[in-house]
């Protein structure tokens, strides 16, 4: 295990090439994939932007069938609609291959961003980047033209640029981070959640200086101005959450909570396991193994218990969870 991890530990310029190649390998086979899920909504809005890039569609919530879903006007910023509209205009029509190709850049951005963060906080930056772009949630959404993968990729790159900018007192990197965060915010409003995380980083590292905080006003003010623009246009600001008109009953809330519990129960395994890993140098190794075992088993039991996975699926998942746990243990011991 230690010898394998050493491959990921060595810092070389070839790591970036490996990350870019991996991103291509994971996306190019799916360029002709049919549009699915919310892809059609993004396409519908993209059509409204062709020929009028500065006139955003902010229509009613009861739009005719086949047209843009008005609910998206209050939960999705327009950046990706404009980007898709540009691709459609260049191609002269809608093409799965062209539009999926235009999104290949986002796994690359996310991978390089995670690699940069890995170089700052980990001894295995290449492993961190590869695990990021191959994670189930990111990998699946990177094959769509929705906003999830672009937003998380831009947020990751923004955090990396900002962290290095703070550490090196480099205003250019700080502004790059702020600009990337601005793009992320105009991709998904929830990306603004990165701002308090950056402020925590500044506070923990005792670098809460004005020059480090000022660049954060760029994405914040941009979001405020767009909110005012939308309020002036339709009389309401973005709702910032999905399903506002749904899940009103108590039973519906329980059903939704069950799905969230299944998702969080599985995805929280490794972040929880990393907590004792951070204490490894302070006598914390003795609790790494039992906590890893507990979180690994819980990550399988919870989805099975709420019927998100069958027992057979849970049994098949357990070896993969154990393998991930062993990887973390190897990183801690290495």
N, C-alpha and C positions, 0 to 999 in steps of 0.2 A: 504493500500500500504506500509506504513512504517513497519508494522509487518512482511509483506512478505520479504521486503528487509533486515530486521534484520537477517533472516535466512542465507542470503548470506554474511552478514557482519562479523559474528563471525568466527574467524580464528581457525580451528581445523585440526588435522591431518587427520580426516575423509574426508576432502574436496578432497584430492588427490584420495582417493578411489572412491569417487563419480565421479570425472572426468574420471578416468580410466574405471569405469563401464559404464559411458555414452558413451565413445568412443567405447567400445565393443558393446554396444547396437545399435549404429548407423552404425557399419561396419559388424558385424558378419552375419546379414541377407542377405548380398550382396556378400558373398564369392563365390558363384557359378554364379555370374553375367557374362554374355558373354563379351568378349573383344570388345571394341568399340572405335570410334574416333581415336586418335593417339596411342592407346594401341598396335596396330599391328606394328607400326613403332618401338616402344620400344622393342617389341618381336623380330623383324627382326634383330635389332642391337645386342640384347642379344645373339642370336644364333651365331653371328660372334665372340663373345667373349669366347664361350665355348672351353676350352682346350688351349686358348691363351690369358690369361687375360691381358698381357702387350703389346699386339699388337692390337691397336685400329683400327677399320674399318674407313678409311678416303678416301672412294672411290669417283668416279666421281659423278657429279650432274645428269647424265642421266643413271641411273641404270635400269636394266631390270625389267619388271613388276614382282611383288612378292618378290623382294629383298628390301634391305634397301633403303630408300629415301635419296639420297645424300644431299638434302637440310638440313637434320637434322644434318649432320656432321659439319655444320658451325653455328648451332644455339643451339645445345645441348651438354653438357659435357658428359663424359662416365660413371659417377659413377653409375647411375641407370642401365645402360646396364650390368655393371659388377655384380651388386647386383642381377638382374634378372637372369643372366647367372649362378650365383652360385646356386640360387634356382632351376633352371631347371636341373642343374647337380646333385644336391642332390636328386631331385625327379626322375630323369631318364627320364624326358620328360616334356612337357608343360601341366600344370594343372591350370585351373582358380582358383580353391579353394586354391591351394598352393601359387600361386603368389599373389592373393588378400590377403591371410592371412599374407604374408610377409610384406604387407603395413599397417597392423593394427597398427604397432608401431608408425607410423607417426602422426595420430590423438592424440595418447597418449602423444607423445613428444610435439606437439603443444599445447595441453590442459594444460599440466603441465607448459610449458613455459609461456603461457598467465596467468596462475594462479600466477606464480612467479612475472610477471610484474604487475599484479593486486595488489599483496600485497605491491608493492613498490609505486604505483601511485593511488590506489583506495581503498575505504572502503569496496568494494564488490568484492573481487578477485574471489570467486567462480562463481558469476554471469558473470564476464568478461570471465572466461574460458569456461563456458557452452555456452554463446552466441557466442564465437569464433568457437567452434567445431560444432555448429549447424547452423552457417551462411550458406546461400545458396551456395555461391561459394566454400567454403571449403568442405562442406558436399558432394556436388556432385562430386567434383574431388577426394575426398578421396575414392570413389568407383571405381576408375580407377587405372591403373598402369603407369600413366603419371607422369610428374615431378612437377606439380603445388602444390599439397598438401604436398609432402615431402619437397619441397623448402621452402614454407611458414612456415611449422612446424619447420624446422631447423633454419630458420631466427628468428622466435619468441623465440625459446630456446636460440639462440646465443645472442640476445639482452638482454634477462633476465639475463643470466650468466654474460654478460659484465657489465650491469648496477650495479648488486650487487657486482661484483668484483671491480668496481670503487668506489662505496660507502664504501666498507669495506677495501679498499686497499689490496685486496687479489689477488695475482698473479696467484694462482691456478684457481680461477674463471675467471680471465681475459684470461688465456690460454684455459680454457674450452670453453669460448665464442668464441675465435678465431678459435678453432678447429671445433666447430659446424658451424661457418660461412664458414670455408673452405669446409666442407661437403655440405653446401647449395650452395656455388659457383660452386662446381663440379656437382651439380644437375641441377641448372639453373644459367647461367652467370649473369642474372639480379640481383641475390642475393647480388652481390657486392655493390649494391645501399645502403646497410645497413651501409657501412663504413662512408659515409658523415653524416648519421644520428647519428652515434655514436660520431663522431667528434663534431657535434652540441651539443650533450648532454654534452660532456666534456667542451666545451666552455661556455655553459650556467651555468654550475655548477662550473666554474673556477677550473677545474681539468685537464687542458691541460698539463699534465706532460709526460715526456718521457716514464716512466714505463707504463703509461696508453695507449700510442700510439703504442709502439713497437709491442705488440701482433697483432695489425691489419695488420702488414706487412706479417704475415703468409698467410692469404688467398690471399692477393694482389700479393705476389711473386709467390705463387702457380699458380695463374691464368696466370701471365706473362710467367712462364716457360712452361705451357701447350700451350699457344699461340705460343711460339717459336717452340715447338715440332711439332705442327700442320703446322706451316709455313714451317718448314724443310721437312715435309712429303708431303705436297700437294701444297706448294707455295702460300698459303693464310692463313690469320688469320680468326678466327670465325667472322661471319658477325654481330652477336649480335642483329639482329632484324629479324622478320619473314616477309614473303611475299616480299622479295627484288625484285623478278622478276614479282610482280603483282602490282595492284593498281597504274598503271602508268598514267592513264588518269585523267582529272579533275573531270569528273562525278564519276569515281570509288573512288576518294578521298572523294567526298561528301557522297557517300553511306557508306564508311567506317566510316567517321566522324559522320554520323547519328547513326550508331550502338554504337560508343563510347560515344556519347552524351546520348543515352538512358541508357547505363550502368552506366556512371558516375553520371547522374542525379538522379538515384535511390540510388546508393550506397553512395552518398555524403550527404544524409539527416542527418544521425546521427552524423558523424564527425563534420558537420557544427553546429549541435545543441549542441554539447559538448563545443563549443567555449564560449558561454555565461555561461555555467555551471561552467567553470573555474573561472569566475568572480563573482560567487554567493556571496562570502564573501565580496565583495567590492562594494556592491550596484548594482550588475549586475542582480539580480533576476527579476527586473522589465522588462527586455528585453528578458528573457528566453521564456516566453509564446508566444509573437508575433513571435519571430524568429523560435521557434519550429513549430508553425502553418504554417509559410511561407515555411519552408524547407519541412515539411511533405506534404503539398499540391503540392509543386514543384516536389517532388519525385514521385508523381503520374501523374501529368500533363505532365511532360517532356516525359516519355516513351509513353504515349498515343498520344501526339502531333506528335511524329516522327514515329508513327505506330508500335512501338515495343510491345505495349499492346493494346488490344481492349478496348473500353469504359467499357464493362462489367468487364473485368479483372481489369481495373483501379478502378472501384467501389469496387470490392472485395478486392483489395489491400489496399485501404484507411483505413479500420478498423485496419488492422495489423500495418500500419504505425503509426496510432494514438496510438495504444497500446504501441508501442515502444517509442513514444514520452512521454507518461505518465510514463513509466518506468524511463526514463531519468529525468523527473520532480521530481518523487519520490526520486531518488537518490540525486538530488540537494537539495531538501527540507530536506532529512534525514540527 
